[in-house]
Amino acid sequence: MDERKTAGPGAPQRRNPNRPADRASVERRRAALKARRRKQMQMRILVCAVLAVIAILVVILLVKGISALVGSGEKKKTPVDPVVSDQPVETEPVQEPSPEPTPGILQEKVNTTQIENVESLSSESHGWGYGPSRNELNQPVDAVSYQEQYGSLGAYFVRTSIGADKVIYLTSDEGYEYGCTPRILDALAETDTKIVFFVTMPFVEEHPDLVQRMIDEGHIVGSHSVTHPSAGMPSLSLEEQQNELTQLHQYVKENFNYNMWLFRPPTGAFSEQSLAVANNVGYRSVLWSFAYLDYDTENQPDPSEALQKCLDSLHPGAIYLLHAVSETNTAILKDFINGAKAQGYRFELLPANDF
């Protein structure tokens, strides 16, 4: 007889792990347990990361707070009385303001009185050139007459306000570069002489190094217009005349931190209106009381004859125009400056406010 008893109908049934149904149940429970443990692990990692971030933020805030307290304490520190202590008093560094552009070496602004009703002034063009007649000071009579007539419009022809004082104002036009300007600057540096260079927009754009050298060496950089109109400023509308000045002015200001305030009318042509336009945008118009045929690069004057002509024409308040494209001018410049000084003349820069 088999000793194993058969369970009755009411006895609990034992599961057999080897049966397929029981194996599937066990696998499900294991998978669920693994998933639950994995989820718990992810939650722990997330919590730890959040706590770490919070801890870092707290440390940063604490460090900033401590720094602020230390800085505040330093600023509120009571200065040491120099009578009872030799310790230096701590002071806050002074923030220097950015340098403002200045109107050249004179370091002053042009005080121009606005001219009203410019449209009502004459637009008749005058081509500047003086005749041979001279007064007792050797000044061209035409230059003196024009100075009296147009000085109120901010124009220089000859500086009569200095009387018989032996002062010369040397100027040079720079419409384009012919290879002479560096040597001219060298001669001026060697003789310790300052002059006015009148530049056009093409010259400034093509030779910024020369413009910067002019500024650095103490010369005045003046405007000779943007396009140098061949028929002069009176051939343009009032708006176009203003643009010829303001566009070049803004370019030089932005690129060199320099305010121009002197203007040489192209070709020497001017009208009452054109002088008033220049005046109203803050410029003095500078013509001349001495010039000669020096600008033809293919037909340069004899240096010895040119030097004698320059010296024979000396006069108080003279405004000399020597073009910078001239090889003759470049060659005689030092001799002219030294010869003028030997006759008691000195070279100065034109003043901004003389009207």
C-alpha positions in Angstrom: 0.0 0.0 0.0 1.3 3.5 -1.0 2.1 5.4 2.1 1.5 8.9 0.4 -2.0 10.1 1.2 -4.2 11.8 -1.2 -5.5 15.1 -0.1 -9.1 15.4 0.4 -11.4 17.9 -1.2 -11.1 20.4 1.6 -7.3 20.3 2.1 -5.3 23.4 0.8 -3.6 22.8 -2.6 0.1 23.2 -2.8 1.5 25.2 -5.7 4.0 23.6 -7.8 6.7 26.1 -8.9 7.5 23.9 -11.9 4.0 24.3 -13.3 3.8 27.1 -16.1 1.1 29.0 -14.3 3.0 29.2 -11.1 6.3 30.2 -12.8 4.6 33.1 -14.6 3.2 34.4 -11.3 6.6 34.3 -9.7 8.2 36.1 -12.6 5.6 38.8 -12.5 6.2 39.4 -8.8 9.9 39.5 -9.3 9.5 42.0 -12.2 7.2 44.2 -10.1 9.6 44.1 -7.2 12.5 45.1 -9.5 10.5 47.9 -11.0 9.6 49.2 -7.6 13.2 49.1 -6.4 14.4 50.9 -9.6 11.8 53.6 -9.1 12.8 54.0 -5.5 16.4 54.3 -6.5 15.6 57.0 -9.2 13.6 58.9 -6.6 16.6 58.8 -4.2 19.0 60.0 -6.9 16.6 62.9 -7.8 16.2 63.9 -4.2 20.0 63.9 -3.7 20.5 66.0 -6.9 17.9 68.5 -5.8 19.4 68.7 -2.3 22.9 69.2 -3.8 21.7 72.1 -6.0 20.0 73.7 -3.1 23.2 73.3 -1.0 25.3 75.0 -3.8 22.8 77.9 -4.1 22.8 78.4 -0.3 26.6 78.5 -0.3 26.7 81.0 -3.2 24.1 83.2 -1.5 26.1 83.1 1.8 29.3 84.0 0.1 27.7 87.0 -1.7 26.1 88.1 1.5 29.4 88.0 3.4 31.1 89.9 0.5 28.4 92.5 0.6 28.7 92.9 4.3 32.4 93.2 4.1 32.2 95.8 1.3 29.6 97.8 3.1 31.7 97.8 6.2 34.7 99.1 4.2 32.7 101.9 2.6 31.3 102.9 6.0 34.7 102.8 7.6 35.4 106.0 9.6 38.5 107.8 8.1 41.5 107.9 10.4 42.1 111.3 11.9 45.5 112.4 10.5 46.2 114.3 13.7 46.3 111.1 15.8 47.4 108.6 13.2 49.8 108.5 10.3 47.8 105.9 8.5 46.6 107.0 5.1 42.9 107.7 4.7 41.2 105.3 2.3 39.4 107.1 -0.5 37.2 105.9 -3.3 38.8 106.0 -6.7 37.6 108.8 -8.9 36.0 107.7 -12.2 37.4 110.0 -14.9 34.9 111.0 -17.5 35.5 110.0 -21.1 37.4 112.8 -23.0 35.1 114.9 -25.2 36.2 115.8 -28.7 37.9 119.2 -28.8 38.1 121.7 -31.6 41.8 121.3 -32.3 44.8 122.5 -30.4 43.1 125.7 -29.2 40.9 123.6 -26.8 38.0 126.0 -27.1 34.7 126.1 -28.9 33.8 128.5 -31.7 31.4 131.2 -30.5 29.4 131.8 -33.7 26.4 134.0 -33.7 23.7 132.5 -35.8 22.9 134.6 -38.9 19.2 134.9 -39.6 17.4 134.7 -42.9 20.3 133.1 -44.9 18.0 132.8 -47.9 17.8 136.5 -48.1 21.5 137.0 -48.5 23.2 137.2 -51.8 24.1 134.0 -53.6 26.4 135.7 -56.1 29.6 133.8 -56.4 32.9 135.6 -55.8 36.1 134.0 -57.0 38.8 135.1 -54.6 42.0 136.7 -55.8 43.7 139.9 -54.8 45.3 142.5 -56.9 48.8 144.0 -56.8 48.0 147.1 -54.7 49.3 147.0 -51.1 49.0 149.3 -48.1 51.7 150.7 -45.8 51.9 147.3 -44.0 52.4 145.4 -47.3 48.9 143.9 -46.9 47.0 143.4 -50.1 44.4 146.2 -50.3 41.8 143.8 -51.7 42.2 141.4 -48.7 41.8 144.2 -46.3 38.7 145.4 -48.1 37.1 142.0 -48.2 37.9 141.4 -44.5 36.0 144.6 -43.6 33.1 143.6 -45.9 32.7 139.9 -45.0 34.3 139.5 -41.6 30.9 139.7 -39.9 30.0 136.5 -41.7 32.8 134.7 -40.0 35.4 134.9 -42.8 39.2 135.4 -42.6 41.1 137.1 -45.6 43.8 138.8 -43.6 43.8 139.3 -39.8 43.6 143.0 -39.5 42.6 143.0 -35.8 46.3 142.6 -34.8 47.4 145.9 -36.3 51.1 145.9 -37.1 52.0 142.8 -35.1 54.2 140.6 -37.1 52.2 137.4 -37.1 51.8 134.9 -39.9 49.1 132.2 -40.2 50.4 129.4 -42.4 47.8 127.1 -44.1 48.0 124.2 -46.6 45.3 122.5 -48.7 45.1 118.7 -48.8 42.8 117.7 -51.7 44.9 114.6 -52.4 48.3 113.2 -51.4 51.3 113.7 -53.8 54.0 112.3 -51.5 55.0 115.6 -49.9 53.0 115.7 -46.7 55.3 113.6 -44.6 58.3 115.8 -45.5 56.2 118.9 -44.8 55.4 117.6 -41.4 59.0 116.8 -40.8 60.0 120.4 -41.7 57.4 121.8 -39.4 58.5 119.6 -36.5 62.2 120.7 -37.1 61.2 124.4 -37.0 58.6 124.0 -34.2 55.9 125.6 -36.4 52.1 124.8 -36.3 49.9 125.3 -39.3 46.3 124.5 -40.5 45.8 121.6 -42.9 42.6 121.8 -44.9 41.5 118.2 -45.8 38.9 116.7 -48.1 36.9 113.5 -47.4 38.9 111.4 -49.9 42.2 112.5 -48.3 40.9 111.7 -44.8 39.7 108.3 -45.8 42.8 107.4 -47.8 45.4 108.8 -45.4 44.2 108.4 -41.8 47.8 108.0 -40.6 48.7 111.5 -41.9 45.6 113.1 -40.4 46.4 111.5 -37.0 49.9 112.7 -37.2 48.7 116.3 -37.9 46.5 116.1 -34.8 49.2 114.4 -32.6 51.8 117.1 -33.6 49.6 120.0 -32.6 48.4 121.3 -36.0 44.9 122.3 -36.8 42.9 120.0 -39.2 40.3 122.0 -41.1 37.6 121.1 -43.6 38.1 121.5 -47.3 34.6 120.0 -48.0 33.5 116.4 -48.9 33.6 116.6 -52.7 35.5 119.8 -53.4 32.9 121.1 -55.9 34.8 122.5 -59.0 32.4 125.5 -59.2 32.7 126.3 -55.5 30.2 126.2 -52.7 27.8 128.8 -54.2 27.1 126.4 -57.1 25.3 124.1 -54.6 21.9 124.4 -52.8 22.0 125.6 -49.2 21.3 122.1 -48.0 24.1 120.6 -50.1 26.5 123.3 -48.8 25.6 122.3 -45.3 26.1 118.6 -46.0 29.5 119.3 -47.5 30.5 120.5 -44.0 28.6 118.3 -41.6 29.3 115.0 -43.3 33.1 115.5 -43.2 32.8 117.0 -39.7 31.0 113.9 -38.4 33.4 111.5 -40.0 36.5 113.2 -38.5 34.7 113.4 -35.1 33.8 109.7 -35.1 37.2 108.4 -36.4 39.6 110.8 -34.7 37.7 112.2 -31.7 38.4 115.7 -33.2 36.1 118.7 -33.8 37.0 120.7 -36.9 36.0 124.4 -37.0 38.0 126.1 -39.8 36.8 125.8 -43.4 38.7 126.6 -46.7 36.1 127.2 -49.5 37.0 125.0 -52.5 38.6 127.0 -55.3 38.3 130.1 -53.1 34.8 130.8 -54.4 32.2 132.1 -51.9 29.0 134.1 -51.6 27.3 135.8 -48.7 25.1 132.8 -48.4 27.9 130.2 -48.4 29.8 132.1 -45.7 26.6 132.3 -43.6 26.0 128.6 -44.0 29.5 127.8 -42.7 29.1 130.2 -39.8 25.8 128.7 -38.8 27.2 125.2 -38.5 30.1 126.5 -36.3 32.9 127.1 -38.9 35.1 130.1 -39.8 35.8 130.4 -43.5 39.5 131.0 -44.2 40.6 132.5 -47.5 44.2 134.0 -47.8 46.3 137.1 -48.3 49.1 135.2 -50.1 49.0 132.5 -52.7 50.9 131.8 -55.9 50.8 129.3 -58.7 52.3 126.3 -56.8 49.6 123.6 -57.3 50.4 122.6 -60.9 52.5 119.5 -60.2 53.6 119.3 -63.9 55.0 122.9 -63.9 56.5 123.7 -60.5 58.0 127.1 -59.9 61.7 127.6 -59.4 62.5 127.1 -55.7 64.8 130.2 -55.3 62.2 132.5 -57.1 59.4 131.0 -55.0 61.2 131.5 -51.8 62.0 135.2 -52.6 58.3 135.7 -53.6 57.1 134.3 -50.3 59.6 136.5 -48.3 58.8 139.7 -50.3 55.1 139.3 -49.5 55.4 139.1 -45.7 52.9 141.3 -43.9 51.2 141.5 -40.4 48.2 139.2 -40.1 49.1 137.3 -43.3 47.3 134.1 -44.2 49.6 132.1 -46.4 48.3 129.3 -48.7 51.0 126.9 -49.7 49.6 123.8 -51.4 50.9 120.5 -50.0 51.2 118.9 -53.5 54.0 121.2 -54.4 57.6 119.9 -54.5 58.8 123.5 -54.5 56.9 124.3 -51.3 58.3 121.2 -49.7 61.8 122.1 -50.6 61.7 125.8 -49.5 59.4 125.5 -46.4 62.2 125.5 -43.7 64.0 128.3 -45.5 60.8 130.4 -45.7 60.0 129.8 -42.0 63.5 130.7 -40.9 63.7 133.7 -43.2 60.4 135.1 -41.9 61.5 134.6 -38.3 64.8 136.4 -39.2 62.6 139.4 -40.2 60.9 139.4 -36.8 57.8 137.4 -37.8 56.3 134.5 -35.8 53.9 131.8 -36.8 50.7 131.2 -34.9 47.4 129.4 -35.3 44.2 131.3 -36.2 42.0 132.0 -33.1 38.5 130.7 -32.9 36.8 133.8 -31.7 38.0 137.0 -33.4 34.7 138.4 -34.6 
